[in-house]
Amino acid sequence: MKNKIKTRKRRIFRKLIGILVILVLLAGVGFFAYSSLKAEYTVTYDGYTATTGSISNALSFSGNLSLIDSATYSASSSGTVKTIYASVGDEVDEDAKLVRLSNGETITAGFAGRVNKLNVSEGDEITQGTEVVQIADFRHMKVSFRVDEYDIGDVSVGQTCTVTVTSTERQFETTIDAIDYISASGGNVAYYTATAYVDVDDAGTLPGMQVTVNITQEEAKDAVILKVDAISFDETNQAYVWMKNESGELTQVYITTGVSNGNYIEVTEGLSDGDEVYVEAEETETSVGAGLLGSLFGGQQMNQPQGGMPGGSNGGMPGGMPGGNMPSGSERSGGNGGERSGGGQRPGGGN
């Protein structure tokens, strides 16, 4: 009887040991599975190079070229066309003879321009009011453009501007000649009309063509410039970049910024031409299991600078550059209203 009890106890003990071993094994398998599926993050970095170049920002507006002087001359009475002194396309001076009629009337040019239309031939019989000839001044034109209430304070008479013809990319330097400060627009945004006169020196620039009027606000020449994306900001909105020290570790370097066009920015202190800076590009979520499978099937780990990125990253552009040096880069809504844009950024071998 005692032997049977001992045998039974041994069997129970062995079963308990077996169950314990199975539990341990299951725990190990579960831990391994958890580790295989556990997420990891691979941080990658973009490198940027500070360069020397010129940078500017400008207000930009849209408009159209139009004629200042054009006139169509008609006969004051009936008669016969006796003499025609000019042909279509001819450039004529002020007071130049254009057409002589049999009644003694001679039509002359009221200003210097080009013969645009000639509606008669010598010997034609015409009546009073017949349109005979048209001339237009294609060398001196104007462009009128609308300025919204947000930008009108930055536009003034006498201000230098650049008029660029959209289709030909021809540029003409001029100044703002007049501003109508009485708003002619309704709705939620007020618009004002500014006018600039343009001296045109080629036959390919014609009235009606679309133009862009750029008014430069700030400009820096032969300056150290850097991509805006390469700059980070601390909790006090101070600009800084990450640079490698002599040990190859990334260190935080504060900089002072100047003119910006929304794409590049001037660095007045903290960087020199050719300096390399880094910024966190992205965090890629992976897993140990996926990494193992990737290594089996040719997966590649992305590189990162030696020393890693200390705490802090580029959190995007805050609501304004330190010292107010970052202008707005957004287009204002509403018709042909003003648009702030970067102008003339010419990095000397940018990133």
C-alpha distance (Angstrom), angle and dihedral (degrees) to the residues before:
residue distance angle dihedral
M1 . . .
K2 3.82 . .
N3 3.83 90.2 .
K4 3.82 90.8 54.6
I5 3.83 90.8 51.2
K6 3.82 91.6 49.5
T7 3.80 91.0 47.8
R8 3.81 90.8 50.6
K9 3.82 92.2 49.5
R10 3.79 90.5 50.3
R11 3.80 90.3 52.6
I12 3.83 92.3 49.3
F13 3.80 90.6 47.5
R14 3.77 91.3 50.0
K15 3.81 90.7 50.1
L16 3.81 90.8 50.4
I17 3.80 90.3 49.9
G18 3.82 89.8 49.3
I19 3.80 92.4 49.1
L20 3.81 90.4 48.2
V21 3.81 91.0 50.7
I22 3.83 90.7 49.5
L23 3.82 91.2 49.8
V24 3.80 90.9 50.4
L25 3.80 90.4 49.2
L26 3.81 91.8 48.2
A27 3.79 90.4 49.4
G28 3.80 90.3 51.7
V29 3.79 92.3 48.5
G30 3.81 90.9 48.3
F31 3.79 92.3 49.7
F32 3.79 91.0 48.9
A33 3.81 91.0 49.1
Y34 3.80 90.9 48.9
S35 3.79 91.1 49.2
S36 3.79 90.4 48.8
L37 3.79 92.0 53.5
K38 3.81 97.5 38.3
A39 3.82 112.6 120.2
E40 3.78 120.5 -116.7
Y41 3.79 128.9 -175.0
T42 3.78 125.7 -133.8
V43 3.81 111.4 -161.2
T44 3.81 118.4 -153.7
Y45 3.79 128.6 -168.9
D46 3.78 137.6 -149.0
G47 3.78 120.9 -141.2
Y48 3.81 124.4 -144.0
T49 3.79 132.2 -172.9
A50 3.79 125.1 -142.3
T51 3.82 110.6 -131.7
T52 3.78 139.5 -178.4
G53 3.78 117.2 -108.7
S54 3.78 146.8 115.0
I55 3.79 124.9 -81.6
S56 3.79 135.8 -179.1
N57 3.76 141.7 166.8
A58 3.77 127.2 -145.6
L59 3.75 146.9 178.5
S60 3.79 110.3 -110.1
F61 3.81 128.2 -157.6
S62 3.80 135.6 175.7
G63 3.79 126.6 -130.7
N64 3.81 146.0 138.6
L65 3.78 133.8 -108.8
S66 3.80 116.3 -113.9
L67 3.80 136.4 179.9
I68 3.77 121.6 -98.2
D69 3.82 96.9 -166.1
S70 3.80 127.3 28.6
A71 3.80 130.6 139.3
T72 3.79 140.3 178.1
Y73 3.83 115.4 -149.3
S74 3.81 121.5 -149.4
A75 3.81 133.4 -168.0
S76 3.81 114.2 -95.2
S77 3.81 91.9 -151.1
S78 3.78 141.6 4.1
G79 3.78 119.9 -75.0
T80 3.77 148.1 113.0
V81 3.79 126.1 -71.4
K82 3.80 103.9 -114.8
T83 3.82 105.5 170.9
I84 3.80 135.2 11.7
Y85 3.79 113.1 -160.5
A86 3.84 101.5 -176.0
S87 3.79 139.2 36.5
V88 3.79 131.5 -142.5
G89 3.81 109.4 -76.1
D90 3.79 95.5 25.5
E91 3.80 118.1 133.6
V92 3.80 109.9 -131.4
D93 3.79 133.5 -172.3
E94 3.76 127.5 -126.2
D95 3.84 111.6 -75.6
A96 3.83 91.2 15.1
K97 3.83 114.6 150.9
L98 3.80 113.4 -106.7
V99 3.84 109.3 168.3
R100 3.86 134.6 -1.0
L101 3.81 121.2 -154.4
S102 3.80 130.2 -155.4
N103 3.80 91.7 -112.8
G104 3.80 88.7 65.9
E105 3.81 95.5 -101.2
T106 3.80 115.2 139.1
I107 3.81 118.0 -165.5
T108 3.82 113.0 -145.9
A109 3.80 134.6 -176.5
G110 3.79 115.7 -96.2
F111 3.82 91.8 -155.3
A112 3.79 140.3 4.3
G113 3.79 113.2 -77.8
R114 3.78 147.8 108.6
V115 3.79 128.2 -66.3
N116 3.78 102.0 -112.9
K117 3.81 100.7 171.7
L118 3.81 134.4 17.5
N119 3.80 111.0 -174.3
V120 3.84 100.7 179.9
S121 3.79 141.6 54.6
E122 3.79 129.5 -148.7
G123 3.80 110.4 -80.0
D124 3.83 95.0 27.3
E125 3.80 116.8 139.4
I126 3.80 110.0 -133.4
T127 3.79 135.9 -178.4
Q128 3.76 132.4 -139.1
G129 3.81 111.5 -69.4
T130 3.81 95.9 22.6
E131 3.81 109.7 148.6
V132 3.78 104.6 -121.4
V133 3.79 110.5 172.3
Q134 3.83 140.2 -3.5
I135 3.76 127.7 -154.5
A136 3.82 129.6 -175.3
D137 3.79 136.0 -173.9
F138 3.82 105.6 -124.7
R139 3.81 93.8 169.8
H140 3.78 97.6 66.3
M141 3.81 116.7 45.8
K142 3.77 138.6 152.2
V143 3.78 138.1 -137.0
S144 3.79 123.5 -149.9
F145 3.79 119.9 -163.9
R146 3.77 136.9 176.9
V147 3.80 122.3 -115.9
D148 3.79 118.6 -164.6
E149 3.77 125.3 -135.6
Y150 3.82 92.3 -100.1
D151 3.82 93.8 59.9
I152 3.81 103.5 30.4
G153 3.81 90.7 91.6
D154 3.82 89.6 61.7
V155 3.83 95.0 50.7
S156 3.80 122.7 76.9
V157 3.80 140.9 164.9
G158 3.80 111.8 -88.3
Q159 3.79 93.6 27.3
T160 3.81 114.7 141.1
C161 3.79 115.7 -116.3
T162 3.80 140.2 170.9
V163 3.81 120.3 -128.9
T164 3.82 112.7 -155.9
V165 3.81 120.4 -168.8
T166 3.81 105.9 -136.2
S167 3.82 98.5 -146.8
T168 3.82 98.9 43.6
E169 3.83 100.3 24.7
R170 3.81 88.6 -134.2
Q171 3.80 112.1 155.8
F172 3.79 128.7 -149.9
E173 3.80 125.9 -171.7
T174 3.79 115.7 -140.3
T175 3.81 142.4 135.5
I176 3.80 136.3 -108.1
D177 3.80 104.8 -92.8
A178 3.82 102.8 -176.7
I179 3.81 142.8 1.0
D180 3.79 125.2 -159.1
Y181 3.80 103.7 -146.3
I182 3.81 93.6 -171.2
S183 3.78 106.4 95.0
A184 3.78 113.2 -127.3
S185 3.80 95.1 -172.5
G186 3.77 133.8 86.4
G187 3.76 130.5 -154.7
N188 3.78 129.2 65.5
V189 3.84 97.5 -45.0
A190 3.80 125.1 56.5
Y191 3.81 119.3 -139.0
Y192 3.79 129.4 -161.6
T193 3.81 128.1 -162.0
A194 3.80 121.6 -123.4
T195 3.81 124.3 -172.9
A196 3.79 131.7 -155.4
Y197 3.82 126.9 -178.4
V198 3.80 119.2 -136.0
D199 3.81 128.3 -158.5
V200 3.81 106.2 -147.7
D201 3.80 119.6 -157.0
D202 3.81 102.0 -176.0
A203 3.78 136.6 60.5
G204 3.81 93.4 -129.3
T205 3.80 94.6 72.4
L206 3.79 108.7 82.2
P207 3.81 138.7 173.6
G208 3.80 115.0 -87.1
M209 3.79 94.5 34.8
Q210 3.80 115.7 133.4
V211 3.79 117.4 -113.1
T212 3.78 139.4 -177.6
V213 3.79 119.2 -135.7
N214 3.83 113.8 -152.7
I215 3.79 121.9 -168.3
T216 3.80 111.0 -167.4
Q217 3.81 113.8 -137.8
E218 3.82 104.8 173.7
E219 3.79 131.6 11.2
A220 3.80 135.9 178.6
K221 3.81 121.9 -169.9
D222 3.81 127.2 -161.3
A223 3.80 89.3 4.0
V224 3.82 132.4 148.3
I225 3.80 104.9 -102.3
L226 3.80 132.9 -174.9
K227 3.79 137.4 -175.1
V228 3.81 110.7 -91.9
D229 3.84 88.8 -132.9
A230 3.81 89.8 65.9
I231 3.81 94.1 63.5
S232 3.82 126.3 91.1
F233 3.81 130.1 -170.0
D234 3.77 133.4 -142.1
E235 3.80 127.6 -140.1
T236 3.82 90.6 -82.8
N237 3.83 92.1 52.7
Q238 3.81 93.3 -108.0
A239 3.82 115.0 151.0
Y240 3.81 120.5 -121.9
V241 3.80 141.6 158.3
W242 3.82 135.5 -150.2
M243 3.80 116.6 -114.9
K244 3.81 134.0 173.2
N245 3.78 117.1 -108.8
E246 3.82 125.7 -149.3
S247 3.81 90.1 -80.0
G248 3.79 92.1 54.2
E249 3.80 93.4 -109.6
L250 3.79 122.1 133.1
T251 3.80 114.7 -109.6
Q252 3.78 132.1 -175.3
V253 3.83 114.9 -110.1
Y254 3.81 120.2 -173.7
I255 3.81 117.3 -140.9
T256 3.80 138.1 -169.2
T257 3.79 116.9 -131.1
G258 3.80 134.3 -154.5
V259 3.79 135.0 170.1
S260 3.80 116.8 14.4
N261 3.80 133.8 -177.2
G262 3.81 94.4 -168.1
N263 3.80 92.9 -98.6
Y264 3.80 103.9 52.6
I265 3.79 129.0 22.0
E266 3.79 134.1 -158.4
V267 3.83 115.4 -115.7
T268 3.80 109.2 -153.8
E269 3.83 96.8 176.7
G270 3.80 135.7 19.1
L271 3.81 102.7 34.7
S272 3.80 138.7 64.3
D273 3.78 132.8 -158.5
G274 3.81 109.7 -73.3
D275 3.82 97.6 20.1
E276 3.81 114.2 144.9
V277 3.80 119.0 -137.3
Y278 3.80 132.5 -179.3
V279 3.77 136.5 -148.2
E280 3.79 132.3 -175.4
A281 3.79 108.5 -97.6
E282 3.81 104.4 -174.9
E283 3.81 147.2 -33.0
T284 3.80 112.1 -123.1
E285 3.81 115.3 -157.2
T286 3.83 112.0 -138.9
S287 3.81 136.9 155.4
V288 3.77 135.4 -131.0
G289 3.79 90.4 -118.8
A290 3.78 91.9 50.2
G291 3.78 89.0 46.5
L292 3.78 91.3 53.7
L293 3.79 91.5 49.2
G294 3.79 89.6 45.8
S295 3.79 91.6 53.1
L296 3.79 89.4 51.6
F297 3.79 92.3 50.4
G298 3.80 101.2 39.3
G299 3.83 101.7 -84.4
Q300 3.81 116.1 170.9
Q301 3.81 127.8 -148.6
M302 3.79 116.2 -138.1
N303 3.79 117.1 -119.3
Q304 3.77 126.1 -118.2
P305 3.81 132.3 -171.1
Q306 3.80 116.6 -83.5
G307 3.78 112.8 -93.4
G308 3.80 94.6 28.6
M309 3.77 127.4 -121.2
P310 3.81 114.9 -57.1
G311 3.78 119.2 -139.1
G312 3.77 114.4 -53.2
S313 3.77 132.9 47.7
N314 3.72 142.4 -165.6
G315 3.75 101.8 -69.2
G316 3.79 94.1 -176.0
M317 3.79 129.7 -95.3
P318 3.80 111.8 -43.9
G319 3.73 123.4 -142.2
G320 3.80 93.9 -71.8
M321 3.78 142.4 -5.9
P322 3.80 118.3 -96.4
G323 3.75 109.6 -82.9
G324 3.79 91.6 16.3
N325 3.81 94.6 -80.8
M326 3.81 97.4 135.4
P327 3.80 110.0 86.8
S328 3.75 123.4 -156.0
G329 3.79 112.9 -87.2
S330 3.78 99.2 -169.4
E331 3.76 128.1 108.4
R332 3.75 114.3 -116.3
S333 3.77 116.3 -125.1
G334 3.75 126.0 -116.9
G335 3.81 129.5 69.5
N336 3.78 116.7 -56.7
G337 3.77 93.7 -13.6
G338 3.76 124.7 148.0
E339 3.76 123.6 -72.2
R340 3.76 125.4 -160.0
S341 3.76 111.1 -138.5
G342 3.76 143.4 163.6
G343 3.75 112.0 -102.3
G344 3.76 134.1 -163.6
Q345 3.80 100.1 -4.0
R346 3.78 104.7 173.4
P347 3.79 110.8 170.1
G348 3.76 114.2 -167.5
G349 3.75 94.5 -121.9
G350 3.79 99.7 -24.5
N351 3.76 126.8 -160.4
